[in-house]
């Protein structure tokens, strides 16, 4: 998402101000934690980009016992 923000001349502060995204949600995004899909869709619409530019799917390693 950082690259997309730069391409669009936007910052995380813009997301907070223009979309009303909370600082805690932005912190979760920075840490790769779970964020609501509604927030992700808002960001995609705002940046006029596909979801792939905002999220990355990372499969968790799991052990089956």
N, CA, C and O atoms as a GROMACS GRO file, in nm:
protein
  260
    1UNK      N    1   0.081  -0.119   0.000
    1UNK     CA    2   0.000   0.000   0.000
    1UNK      C    3   0.086   0.126   0.000
    1UNK      O    4   0.046   0.227  -0.056
    2UNK      N    5   0.203   0.120   0.062
    2UNK     CA    6   0.288   0.239   0.069
    2UNK      C    7   0.322   0.293  -0.069
    2UNK      O    8   0.319   0.414  -0.091
    3UNK      N    9   0.354   0.205  -0.162
    3UNK     CA   10   0.388   0.248  -0.298
    3UNK      C   11   0.269   0.315  -0.364
    3UNK      O   12   0.283   0.416  -0.432
    4UNK      N   13   0.152   0.258  -0.344
    4UNK     CA   14   0.030   0.316  -0.402
    4UNK      C   15   0.003   0.454  -0.344
    4UNK      O   16  -0.037   0.545  -0.417
    5UNK      N   17   0.024   0.471  -0.214
    5UNK     CA   18   0.007   0.603  -0.153
    5UNK      C   19   0.102   0.704  -0.217
    5UNK      O   20   0.062   0.815  -0.250
    6UNK      N   21   0.226   0.664  -0.234
    6UNK     CA   22   0.326   0.755  -0.294
    6UNK      C   23   0.286   0.790  -0.438
    6UNK      O   24   0.294   0.906  -0.478
    7UNK      N   25   0.244   0.690  -0.514
    7UNK     CA   26   0.204   0.714  -0.654
    7UNK      C   27   0.088   0.812  -0.661
    7UNK      O   28   0.078   0.891  -0.756
    8UNK      N   29   0.000   0.808  -0.561
    8UNK     CA   30  -0.118   0.895  -0.561
    8UNK      C   31  -0.094   1.025  -0.486
    8UNK      O   32  -0.186   1.105  -0.468
    9UNK      N   33   0.030   1.046  -0.444
    9UNK     CA   34   0.067   1.165  -0.367
    9UNK      C   35  -0.020   1.179  -0.242
    9UNK      O   36  -0.071   1.287  -0.211
   10UNK      N   37  -0.036   1.068  -0.171
   10UNK     CA   38  -0.115   1.064  -0.048
   10UNK      C   39  -0.030   1.009   0.065
   10UNK      O   40   0.074   0.947   0.041
   11UNK      N   41  -0.074   1.032   0.188
   11UNK     CA   42  -0.005   0.981   0.306
   11UNK      C   43  -0.104   0.906   0.394
   11UNK      O   44  -0.225   0.909   0.371
   12UNK      N   45  -0.051   0.839   0.494
   12UNK     CA   46  -0.139   0.773   0.591
   12UNK      C   47  -0.224   0.877   0.664
   12UNK      O   48  -0.338   0.849   0.701
   13UNK      N   49  -0.171   0.995   0.684
   13UNK     CA   50  -0.248   1.102   0.747
   13UNK      C   51  -0.368   1.140   0.661
   13UNK      O   52  -0.475   1.172   0.714
   14UNK      N   53  -0.351   1.137   0.529
   14UNK     CA   54  -0.463   1.164   0.439
   14UNK      C   55  -0.573   1.060   0.458
   14UNK      O   56  -0.691   1.094   0.460
   15UNK      N   57  -0.534   0.934   0.471
   15UNK     CA   58  -0.632   0.828   0.492
   15UNK      C   59  -0.708   0.851   0.622
   15UNK      O   60  -0.830   0.836   0.629
   16UNK      N   61  -0.634   0.888   0.725
   16UNK     CA   62  -0.696   0.914   0.855
   16UNK      C   63  -0.794   1.031   0.846
   16UNK      O   64  -0.907   1.022   0.895
   17UNK      N   65  -0.750   1.140   0.784
   17UNK     CA   66  -0.830   1.261   0.776
   17UNK      C   67  -0.947   1.246   0.679
   17UNK      O   68  -1.061   1.276   0.714
   18UNK      N   69  -0.920   1.199   0.557
   18UNK     CA   70  -1.022   1.196   0.452
   18UNK      C   71  -1.121   1.080   0.466
   18UNK      O   72  -1.237   1.094   0.428
   19UNK      N   73  -1.077   0.968   0.521
   19UNK     CA   74  -1.164   0.852   0.531
   19UNK      C   75  -1.209   0.822   0.674
   19UNK      O   76  -1.296   0.737   0.696
   20UNK      N   77  -1.151   0.892   0.770
   20UNK     CA   78  -1.189   0.869   0.909
   20UNK      C   79  -1.135   0.738   0.963
   20UNK      O   80  -1.194   0.678   1.054
   21UNK      N   81  -1.024   0.692   0.908
   21UNK     CA   82  -0.963   0.568   0.956
   21UNK      C   83  -0.887   0.598   1.085
   21UNK      O   84  -0.810   0.693   1.093
   22UNK      N   85  -0.910   0.514   1.184
   22UNK     CA   86  -0.849   0.539   1.315
   22UNK      C   87  -0.699   0.510   1.314
   22UNK      O   88  -0.651   0.428   1.236
   23UNK      N   89  -0.627   0.578   1.403
   23UNK     CA   90  -0.484   0.550   1.415
   23UNK      C   91  -0.455   0.404   1.449
   23UNK      O   92  -0.356   0.348   1.404
   24UNK      N   93  -0.542   0.342   1.528
   24UNK     CA   94  -0.520   0.202   1.564
   24UNK      C   95  -0.534   0.110   1.442
   24UNK      O   96  -0.462   0.011   1.431
   25UNK      N   97  -0.626   0.143   1.352
   25UNK     CA   98  -0.640   0.064   1.229
   25UNK      C   99  -0.518   0.081   1.140
   25UNK      O  100  -0.470  -0.016   1.082
   26UNK      N  101  -0.467   0.203   1.130
   26UNK     CA  102  -0.346   0.226   1.052
   26UNK      C  103  -0.228   0.151   1.112
   26UNK      O  104  -0.143   0.099   1.040
   27UNK      N  105  -0.222   0.146   1.245
   27UNK     CA  106  -0.115   0.072   1.312
   27UNK      C  107  -0.126  -0.077   1.282
   27UNK      O  108  -0.025  -0.144   1.258
   28UNK      N  109  -0.248  -0.130   1.282
   28UNK     CA  110  -0.269  -0.271   1.249
   28UNK      C  111  -0.220  -0.300   1.108
   28UNK      O  112  -0.156  -0.403   1.084
   29UNK      N  113  -0.250  -0.210   1.016
   29UNK     CA  114  -0.207  -0.229   0.877
   29UNK      C  115  -0.055  -0.232   0.868
   29UNK      O  116   0.002  -0.312   0.794
   30UNK      N  117   0.010  -0.146   0.943
   30UNK     CA  118   0.156  -0.140   0.941
   30UNK      C  119   0.218  -0.269   0.994
   30UNK      O  120   0.324  -0.311   0.949
   31UNK      N  121   0.149  -0.330   1.090
   31UNK     CA  122   0.200  -0.452   1.153
   31UNK      C  123   0.156  -0.579   1.080
   31UNK      O  124   0.194  -0.689   1.118
   32UNK      N  125   0.075  -0.563   0.974
   32UNK     CA  126   0.027  -0.680   0.901
   32UNK      C  127  -0.082  -0.755   0.974
   32UNK      O  128  -0.103  -0.874   0.950
   33UNK      N  129  -0.152  -0.686   1.064
   33UNK     CA  130  -0.260  -0.749   1.138
   33UNK      C  131  -0.390  -0.741   1.059
   33UNK      O  132  -0.398  -0.672   0.957
   34UNK      N  133  -0.491  -0.812   1.107
   34UNK     CA  134  -0.620  -0.818   1.040
   34UNK      C  135  -0.690  -0.683   1.047
   34UNK      O  136  -0.698  -0.620   1.153
   35UNK      N  137  -0.742  -0.639   0.931
   35UNK     CA  138  -0.816  -0.514   0.919
   35UNK      C  139  -0.947  -0.547   0.849
   35UNK      O  140  -0.950  -0.632   0.760
   36UNK      N  141  -1.055  -0.482   0.888
   36UNK     CA  142  -1.186  -0.508   0.830
   36UNK      C  143  -1.185  -0.484   0.678
   36UNK      O  144  -1.124  -0.390   0.629
   37UNK      N  145  -1.253  -0.571   0.608
   37UNK     CA  146  -1.262  -0.560   0.463
   37UNK      C  147  -1.328  -0.428   0.422
   37UNK      O  148  -1.293  -0.371   0.318
   38UNK      N  149  -1.421  -0.379   0.500
   38UNK     CA  150  -1.487  -0.252   0.467
   38UNK      C  151  -1.385  -0.138   0.464
   38UNK      O  152  -1.396  -0.048   0.381
   39UNK      N  153  -1.288  -0.142   0.554
   39UNK     CA  154  -1.182  -0.039   0.557
   39UNK      C  155  -1.095  -0.052   0.432
   39UNK      O  156  -1.062   0.048   0.368
   40UNK      N  157  -1.059  -0.174   0.399
   40UNK     CA  158  -0.976  -0.198   0.281
   40UNK      C  159  -1.047  -0.149   0.154
   40UNK      O  160  -0.985  -0.086   0.068
   41UNK      N  161  -1.175  -0.177   0.144
   41UNK     CA  162  -1.251  -0.133   0.027
   41UNK      C  163  -1.259   0.019   0.018
   41UNK      O  164  -1.250   0.077  -0.090
   42UNK      N  165  -1.275   0.085   0.134
   42UNK     CA  166  -1.275   0.232   0.138
   42UNK      C  167  -1.144   0.287   0.083
   42UNK      O  168  -1.142   0.382   0.004
   43UNK      N  169  -1.035   0.226   0.126
   43UNK     CA  170  -0.902   0.270   0.083
   43UNK      C  171  -0.886   0.249  -0.068
   43UNK      O  172  -0.833   0.336  -0.137
   44UNK      N  173  -0.930   0.135  -0.118
   44UNK     CA  174  -0.921   0.106  -0.261
   44UNK      C  175  -1.000   0.209  -0.343
   44UNK      O  176  -0.952   0.258  -0.445
   45UNK      N  177  -1.119   0.240  -0.298
   45UNK     CA  178  -1.200   0.340  -0.368
   45UNK      C  179  -1.133   0.476  -0.364
   45UNK      O  180  -1.128   0.546  -0.465
   46UNK      N  181  -1.081   0.512  -0.249
   46UNK     CA  182  -1.016   0.641  -0.230
   46UNK      C  183  -0.893   0.656  -0.320
   46UNK      O  184  -0.872   0.760  -0.382
   47UNK      N  185  -0.813   0.548  -0.326
   47UNK     CA  186  -0.691   0.552  -0.406
   47UNK      C  187  -0.715   0.512  -0.551
   47UNK      O  188  -0.624   0.518  -0.634
   48UNK      N  189  -0.838   0.470  -0.581
   48UNK     CA  190  -0.873   0.425  -0.717
   48UNK      C  191  -0.776   0.318  -0.765
   48UNK      O  192  -0.712   0.330  -0.870
   49UNK      N  193  -0.767   0.212  -0.684
   49UNK     CA  194  -0.674   0.104  -0.716
   49UNK      C  195  -0.738  -0.031  -0.685
   49UNK      O  196  -0.833  -0.039  -0.607
   50UNK      N  197  -0.686  -0.137  -0.747
   50UNK     CA  198  -0.736  -0.270  -0.715
   50UNK      C  199  -0.691  -0.314  -0.576
   50UNK      O  200  -0.592  -0.263  -0.523
   51UNK      N  201  -0.764  -0.406  -0.519
   51UNK     CA  202  -0.735  -0.452  -0.383
   51UNK      C  203  -0.594  -0.508  -0.369
   51UNK      O  204  -0.535  -0.500  -0.261
   52UNK      N  205  -0.539  -0.563  -0.476
   52UNK     CA  206  -0.404  -0.620  -0.472
   52UNK      C  207  -0.297  -0.516  -0.440
   52UNK      O  208  -0.188  -0.552  -0.395
   53UNK      N  209  -0.326  -0.389  -0.463
   53UNK     CA  210  -0.229  -0.285  -0.432
   53UNK      C  211  -0.233  -0.243  -0.284
   53UNK      O  212  -0.147  -0.170  -0.236
   54UNK      N  213  -0.335  -0.292  -0.214
   54UNK     CA  214  -0.353  -0.254  -0.075
   54UNK      C  215  -0.325  -0.371   0.020
   54UNK      O  216  -0.276  -0.351   0.131
   55UNK      N  217  -0.356  -0.491  -0.024
   55UNK     CA  218  -0.338  -0.607   0.063
   55UNK      C  219  -0.246  -0.710   0.000
   55UNK      O  220  -0.224  -0.712  -0.121
   56UNK      N  221  -0.192  -0.794   0.085
   56UNK     CA  222  -0.111  -0.906   0.041
   56UNK      C  223  -0.154  -1.027   0.122
   56UNK      O  224  -0.164  -1.020   0.244
   57UNK      N  225  -0.180  -1.138   0.053
   57UNK     CA  226  -0.217  -1.260   0.123
   57UNK      C  227  -0.091  -1.334   0.163
   57UNK      O  228  -0.008  -1.369   0.079
   58UNK      N  229  -0.079  -1.358   0.292
   58UNK     CA  230   0.034  -1.433   0.343
   58UNK      C  231  -0.022  -1.554   0.417
   58UNK      O  232  -0.092  -1.540   0.518
   59UNK      N  233   0.008  -1.671   0.365
   59UNK     CA  234  -0.043  -1.792   0.427
   59UNK      C  235   0.030  -1.819   0.558
   59UNK      O  236   0.153  -1.814   0.564
   60UNK      N  237  -0.048  -1.847   0.662
   60UNK     CA  238   0.011  -1.877   0.792
   60UNK      C  239   0.058  -2.020   0.793
   60UNK      O  240  -0.010  -2.109   0.742
   61UNK      N  241   0.174  -2.043   0.851
   61UNK     CA  242   0.221  -2.180   0.869
   61UNK      C  243   0.138  -2.245   0.978
   61UNK      O  244   0.125  -2.191   1.087
   62UNK      N  245   0.084  -2.359   0.947
   62UNK     CA  246   0.006  -2.427   1.049
   62UNK      C  247   0.048  -2.574   1.052
   62UNK      O  248   0.087  -2.632   0.951
   63UNK      N  249   0.040  -2.628   1.170
   63UNK     CA  250   0.071  -2.769   1.185
   63UNK      C  251  -0.057  -2.843   1.216
   63UNK      O  252  -0.136  -2.802   1.301
   64UNK      N  253  -0.076  -2.951   1.147
   64UNK     CA  254  -0.196  -3.032   1.171
   64UNK      C  255  -0.155  -3.153   1.253
   64UNK      O  256  -0.064  -3.226   1.215
   65UNK      N  257  -0.221  -3.173   1.365
   65UNK     CA  258  -0.181  -3.279   1.454
   65UNK      C  259  -0.274  -3.386   1.457
   65UNK      O  260  -0.253  -3.484   1.529
   0.00000   0.00000   0.00000
